[in-house]
Amino acid sequence: MELRHLRYFLALAGSLNFTRAAERVHVTQSTLSHQIRQLEEEIGRTLFERVGKRVRLTAAGEAFLSYAQRAMQEIDQGLSELKAEAAPLSGEVRLGATHTFNLGIVPECVAEFLSRNPTVRILAEELPADAIVAGLAQGRLDLGVAYRPELPGSLRFEPLFNEELVLAVSRRHPLARRKRLRMIELHREPLALLPDSFSTRRLLDECFAAAGARPHICAEMSSVAALLGLVARSGVGTIVAANAVDPARDLALIPLESPTPVRTPGLLRKAGVRQSRAVTAFAALLRRTASARAAQPAPSPRRASQAGD
């Protein structure tokens, strides 16, 4: 059975007239009649009754009609989507990302995406996780990149990878030469952290409680950049994702354990919303980029501490 057989069958079933059906599919009446006979021979059933000049569907033809219609709808839809995919992307992608991702993965993805799709406009905002959730829920954003927030039911969170947090200190700090630290060793240690309105801070508080540690939280700052700036200028430490630290900074990064604080970055979007081709393509690029990063070996925690030695 070939695709044209289905098209000819549907044309005749729709008009029940060989002349009109032949005109619809742009063939001669004899060609149409011959193709219908071929289809009937292949199926082994008569699909049309021919009584003089009148044509009507048989019971077998009626049964086959609904299947043929669904098959052609699927094929036509698939062909339309393939043609659309070949056309240049256009429109906007409205993205919200937290600070950590706006430092690396977002600029990398935007640069690559625009090099391939120069007619698309990217609107990327650096926002806290709760603002990203609100923007998606209200339809002001198409995509979000953040750590797992407390989600309302209208949003979907797609994990991208798992990320361990590390202690960041200056090279002059007494702990700078350590290869690894247990969380309990941060008991009474002066630290600067994000405020408890951040999910990362709540995760760290849970880890401290599990270890029985009570660090001295001497400062709270709502920006990772500000925390790292303070750490570079003082004897205070902070806990951040390793990829949030510029390798050029004069800092030591020390892995933590017992327990190891782990965050899960992911892609946020509103459930049940049909997204444009541009948004879908950008989301796919974010997934590929995150997957490639997750597959890379973790940077040596000593490498940052040795910079400038």
Buried (B, 14 or more C-beta within 10 A) or exposed (E): EEEBBBBBBBBBBEBEBBEEBBBBBEBEBEBBBEBBEBBBEEBEBBBBEEEEEEBEBBEBBEEBBEEBBEEBEEEEEEEEEEEEEEEEBEEEBBBBBBBBBBBBBBEBBBEBBEEEBEEBEBEBBBBBBBBBBBBBBEEBBBBBBBBBBEBEEEBBBEEBBEBBBBBBBBBEBEBBEBEBBBBEBBBEBBBBBBEEEBBBBEBBBEBBEEBEBEBEBBBBBEEBEBBBBBBBEBEBBBBBBBBBBEEEBBBBBBBBEBEBBEBEBBBBBBEEEEBBBBBBBBBEBBBEBBEEBEEEEEBEBBEBBEEEE
